[in-house]
Amino acid sequence: MIKKNTTLYAISYIGDENNSRTLEAITDNYEKWLEEHNARRIADGEEEEYSKSFEVQPVSLSLYEENGDE
Protein backbone atom coordinates (compact mmCIF):
# COMPACT_ATOMS: atom_id res chain seq x y z
CA MET A 1 0.00 0.00 0.00
CA ILE A 2 1.23 3.48 -0.85
CA LYS A 3 1.52 5.91 2.03
CA LYS A 4 -0.41 9.14 1.50
CA ASN A 5 2.68 11.35 1.76
CA THR A 6 4.84 9.36 -0.64
CA THR A 7 6.26 11.34 -3.56
CA LEU A 8 6.03 9.44 -6.83
CA TYR A 9 7.79 10.20 -10.11
CA ALA A 10 6.81 9.42 -13.69
CA ILE A 11 9.85 8.36 -15.71
CA SER A 12 9.63 8.91 -19.46
CA TYR A 13 12.22 7.85 -22.02
CA ILE A 14 12.91 11.04 -23.96
CA GLY A 15 13.25 9.20 -27.26
CA ASP A 16 15.42 9.79 -30.27
CA GLU A 17 15.20 9.74 -34.06
CA ASN A 18 14.37 5.99 -33.99
CA ASN A 19 12.22 5.75 -30.85
CA SER A 20 9.28 7.81 -29.67
CA ARG A 21 8.86 9.19 -26.18
CA THR A 22 7.42 6.54 -23.82
CA LEU A 23 6.38 6.31 -20.20
CA GLU A 24 8.74 3.77 -18.63
CA ALA A 25 7.67 3.64 -14.98
CA ILE A 26 6.20 5.37 -11.98
CA THR A 27 8.35 4.99 -8.88
CA ASP A 28 9.17 6.50 -5.52
CA ASN A 29 12.93 6.06 -6.06
CA TYR A 30 14.31 7.09 -9.46
CA GLU A 31 17.93 6.24 -8.66
CA LYS A 32 17.03 2.67 -7.61
CA TRP A 33 14.80 2.26 -10.67
CA LEU A 34 17.62 3.40 -13.01
CA GLU A 35 20.07 1.01 -11.33
CA GLU A 36 17.67 -1.95 -11.79
CA HIS A 37 16.73 -0.82 -15.32
CA ASN A 38 20.38 -0.78 -16.36
CA ALA A 39 21.09 -4.14 -14.70
CA ARG A 40 18.28 -5.67 -16.82
CA ARG A 41 19.65 -4.02 -19.98
CA ILE A 42 23.15 -5.32 -19.32
CA ALA A 43 21.79 -8.82 -18.64
CA ASP A 44 20.02 -8.61 -22.02
CA GLY A 45 23.29 -7.64 -23.74
CA GLU A 46 22.42 -3.97 -24.18
CA GLU A 47 24.24 -0.81 -23.09
CA GLU A 48 23.38 1.19 -19.99
CA GLU A 49 21.09 4.18 -20.35
CA TYR A 50 22.02 7.37 -18.56
CA SER A 51 19.87 9.74 -16.56
CA LYS A 52 19.93 12.18 -19.51
CA SER A 53 17.88 9.61 -21.47
CA PHE A 54 14.89 10.19 -19.20
CA GLU A 55 12.62 12.95 -18.01
CA VAL A 56 11.46 12.63 -14.41
CA GLN A 57 8.30 14.44 -13.32
CA PRO A 58 6.60 14.39 -9.91
CA VAL A 59 3.17 12.76 -9.95
CA SER A 60 0.19 14.23 -8.15
CA LEU A 61 -1.60 11.35 -6.45
CA SER A 62 -4.98 11.60 -4.74
CA LEU A 63 -5.82 8.66 -2.48
CA TYR A 64 -9.35 8.44 -1.14
CA GLU A 65 -9.50 4.88 0.17
CA GLU A 66 -7.79 3.78 3.35
CA ASN A 67 -7.08 0.09 3.98
CA GLY A 68 -9.31 -0.86 1.04
CA ASP A 69 -12.39 0.83 2.51
CA GLU A 70 -14.23 3.67 0.79
Buried (B, 14 or more C-beta within 10 A) or exposed (E): EEEEEEEBBBBBBEEEEEEEEEEBBEBEEBEEBBEEBBEEEEEEEEEEBEEEBBBEEEEEEEEEEEEEEE
